[in-house]
Each structure stands twice: as structure tokens, then as C-alpha cells.
Amino acid sequence: MPTVYLTRRERFNAAHKLWVNDWSEEQNFDTFGKCANKNWHGHNYWLYVTVKGQPDPVTGFIIDVKILSKIIKRIIIEKVDHSNLNLDVDFIPKGTQPTTENLAILFWQQLEPELKNCQLHCIKLYETENIYVEYYGE
């Protein structure tokens, strides 16, 4: 039976600050730009979760998208939406830069164990309409 890929999109808003304490203010701003703002900085994120598997012979689903959405919301969105990613999210280790790259890896680690009868294929996370990352669990 062929493998099918299914993607669910969710959105959230969150603040963060990218900062290295051992660097000067100038070096932080040169490296992180607006994301080094001392009063934090926010983004409207788009999260795309792609799973893969074989369609069930009865339902035709690899996973019910309503169930997938509930999992994503419970595991990720409810924790990150309208939060401070540096301070508020239990699965982001203190001291970890909450970059889009690191968030994609952490989201994968949270979601993968929750999926049954399908496999996580890709986390795509947009920080802006022009910047996104993709993570395949590698």
C-alpha cells in the first residue's frame, strides 16, 4: 500500500528574546537584531505538522485530522500560544535559545511519542512569511 503524507497547520503567537549573556549588547544586536530586544519580541508563528502512513482500509485516513489537531493543540499550542518562550514553556530547557530551529526540534520531541498508527515526517515552522525551518527528526 502506498505511503501518504498529511499536513495539519496550526498557529500561535509568542514572545522571545535571543541573547547570549557573555556577549556585549552590540554583538547581541548584530547577531539577533530585533529578537534581542530587552523587552522581548513577538512573532505570529505557523506550525505545519506532516505525518505519513498508509490509509486505513475502512476510513481511508492515516490519522483522523481532528485527532491530530487535538494532539498538536494539547502538546504544543496550549503551552506556547501567548507565552514567553524563554520563561513559560515547560519543555523548553532554561538557557536554550528559543530560535525557530530549536523550537522545531523540541516540537518534534513532544509530538512524536503521541502519534499512533502514523509516523511524524516533518515539522515546518514559520517565524515570518519569509523565514521558516523544516525538521525531519534527523
SEVOSE-79910 format. One record per residue: z, y, x of N, C-alpha, C, O in turn. Coordinates in steps of 0.1 Angstrom, whole numbers, plus 2048, in hexadecimal, padded with zeros to 3 digits. Each point is the difference from the previous one (the first is absolute). Layout:
REM SEVOSE-79910
ZYXZYXZYXZYX/...
END
This chain:
REM SEVOSE-79910
8007F480880080C7F880080C80980780180A/7F280A7F27FF80C80980D8088008078007F6/7FA80781580C8098017FC80E7FA7F5805802/8148007F67FE80D7F980B80A80580B7FC803/7F18107FF80980B8048028097F57F78057F9/8167FE8048048097F580980B8068097FE808/7F480F7F480780B8058078087F57F98027F5/81380180D8088087F680480D80780480080C/7FA80C7EE80380D80580D8057F98017FF7F4/80880681480C8077FC80180D8077FA80280B/80D8077F080280D80680F8048018087FB7F8/7FB80D81280E80580280080C8087F6803807/8148057F780280D80880D7FE80880A7FB7FB/7F580981180C7FF8097FF80B80B7F6805804/8167FE80180180980B8047F880D8067F57FF/7F681180C8047FA80D80080B80B7FB80B7FD/80A7F180E7FF80980C7FE7F780C8077F6802/7EF80D8057FD7F980D80580880B7FC80C802/80D7EE80680780880A8057F780B8067F57FC/7F980E8108067F980B80B8098067FD80B806/80F7F17F980B80880580080480F80480A804/7F67ED8047FF80280E7F580A8047FF80480C/7F98007EB7F580A80280480E7FD80A8027F8/7EF80780D80280E7FD7FA8037F27F87F87FB/80C8137FF7FB8037F37F18028017F87FC7F7/80380A8147F28028027F87F38017F67FF7FA/8107F780D7F97F38018007F97F37F67FA7FC/8158077FC8007FA7F37F58067F77F97F97F9/8068158077F68067F77F27FE8057F77FE7F8/8078018157F37FD8067FC7F27FC7F47FD7FD/8157F98027FD7F37FD7FF7FD7F17F77FA7FB/81380B7FE8017FC7F17FC80B7F77FF7FE7F4/7FE80E8107FC80B7F88098037F480C800803/7EF8027F18088037F580B7F57FD80A8037FA/7F37F180A80A7F57FE80D8018088097F97FE/7F781180B80C80380880880B7FA80A804806/7F38017EE80780B7FA80F7FC7FF8037F67FB/80581380980F7FE8008057FE7F280B7F97FE/7EF80C7F88047FE7F27F87F57F97FF8007F4/7FC7F78137F87F57FB7F28047FC7FD80C800/7FC7EA7FC7F28027FC7FC7F57F78047F5802/7F480E7F37FD7F67F67F27FC7FF7F7808804/8067ED7F77F37FA7FD7FF7FA7F380A7FB7FB/7EB8057FF7FD7F87F47F87F48057F4801803/8127F37FE7FB7F48057F87F87F68048007F4/7F27F98107F97F67F88027F38077FC7FE80C/8097F87ED8037F38067F67F67F98017FE7F4/7F77FB8147F77F57FB8057F38068017FE80C/8027F97EB8057F38047F57F67FC7FD7FE7F4/7FD7FB8167F67F67FE8057F28028067FD80B/7F97FB7EB8047F28017F37F78007F68057FB/80B7EF8097F57F78008047F27FB80C7FC801/7EB7FD7F98037F27FB7F57FB7F87F58067FF/80D7EE7FB7F67FA7F78048037F280C7FF7FC/7EB8047FB8038037F28067F37FA7FA7F5802/81080D7F68057F57F87F67FB7F67F98087FA/8057EB8057F57FB7F88028037F17F68007F8/8168038038028037F280080F7FE7F88057F7/80F80381180180F7FD7F58078077FC80B7FC/7FE7F080F7F780780880680A80A7F9807807/8147FA7F98078098088047FA80D8037F4801/7FD81480A8087FB80C80E8047FF8097F9806/7FA8127F380D8047FC7FE80A7F47F6807800/8137F87F780080A7F580280E80580B802807/7EC8077F780280D80680C8087FB806808807/7FF7F47ED80C8067FB80C7FC808809808803/7F77EB80180B7FB8087FF80680E80A803806/7EA7FE8007FE80680D80580E800807804809/7F68047ED80480D7FF8108017FF806809807/8007EE7F280E8007FE8077FD80E80A806803/7F07F18048067FC80D7FF80C80A809803807/7EB8037F97FE80C80980A80B7FD806806808/7FB7FD7EB80980A7FB80F7FD804807809804/7FD7EB7F980E7FC80380380080F80B805804/7EC7F58048037FE80E7FD80D80880780380A/7EF8057F27FC80C80980280D7F8808808804/7F17FA7F17FF80D7FA80E8057FC80380C802/8057EC7F780D8057FB80980580C8098087FE/7F47F380E80880380B7FB80D808808807806/7EB7FA7FA7FA80B8087FC80D7F87FF80B805/7FF7F37EE7FB80B7F880B80B7FF80B7FE7FC/7F080E80780980C80080C7FE80980C8047FD/7F27F680E80B7FD80A7FD80880D7F5805802/8157FB8067FF80480E7FE7F380880A7F9802/7EB8058047FD7F38078097FF80C8027F4804/8038168028087FF80C80E7FC7FC8077FA808/7FE8097EC80E7FF7FC8037F67F580A7FA7FF/7ED8057F78037FA7F37FC7F17FE8057FA7F7/7F28018117FA7F37FD8067F580980080080C/8067F67ED8087F68077F87F78098067FB80A/7ED8037F47F97F78097F980780B7F97FA808/8098147F97FA80780C80C80180A8098087FD/7F67F180E80B80180980380F8057F6807803/8167FC7FE80380E8057FA80180E8017F7809/7FA8157FA7F980380D7F27FC8007F980380A/8027F67EC7F17FC7FF7F980C7FB8038067F6/7F27FE8117F880B7FC7F97FB7F37F97F6800/8098127F57F97FC7F37F28047FF7FC8087F7/7FC7F48137F28028007F97F77F68057F67FB/7EF80E8027F87F77F77FE7F38068007F67F8/7FE8098157FE7F380680D7F77FF7FF7F57FC/80C81180780D7F87FE8037FD7F28057F57FD/7F88147FA8027FD7F27F87F47FB8057F77F9/7EE80880B7F87F57FC8057F38058007F67F8/8058098148067F480580D7FC7F88027F57FD/80681580180D7FE7F97FD7FC7F18077F77FB/7EF80F7FF7FD7FC7F27FB7F18008047F97F7/7F48038137FB7F280180C7F78018017F67F8/80980D81080C7F88028087FE7F48067F67FD/7FA8157FA8077FF7F47F97F87F58067F97F9/7ED8098077F87FA7F57FD7F18028007F87F6/7FC8058167FB7F28038097F57FA7FB7F77FA/8128098088087F57FB8018007F18047F57FA/7F88157FF8018017F17F47FA7F98017FE7F4/7F48008137F47FB7FA7FF7F17FF8027F9809/7FB8037EB7FF7F17FD7F17FE7FC7FA8087F8/8017EC80C7F27FC7FB7F58098057F57FE7FC/80E80B80D7F580880680680580E80C7FE802/7EC80780680480480D7FD80F8027F58057FC/81480280A7FE80E8047F580180A8007F980A/7F680F7F37F480280980180D8087FD80080C/80680B7ED7FF80D80680980A7F98018007F4/80580981480780B7FB7F880C8057FE80280C/7FD8067EB7F980D80380980B7FB8038007F4/80080981580980B7FC7F980D8047FE80380B/8008067EA7FA80D80380B80A8008098017F7/7F880781480980B8017FA80D7FB8078087FA/7EC7F98087F980B7FA7F27FB7FC7FD7F4802/7FB8147F87F37FB7FC7F77FC80C7F67FA7FF/80E80B80D7F87FE80C8067F780A7FA7FD80A/8137FF7F48077F88098067F47F98088017F7/7F57F380E8067F47FB8007F580B7F980180A/8107F57F48017F58097FD7F37F88038007F4/7F97F68137FF7F27FA8087F78097FF80180C/8087F67EE8087F68077FD7F27FA8017FF7F4/7FC7F88147FD7F27FC80A7F68047FD7F4801/80F81080380B7F78037FE7FA80E8077F6803/7F18108067FE7FA80D80B80580A7FF7FC80C/
END
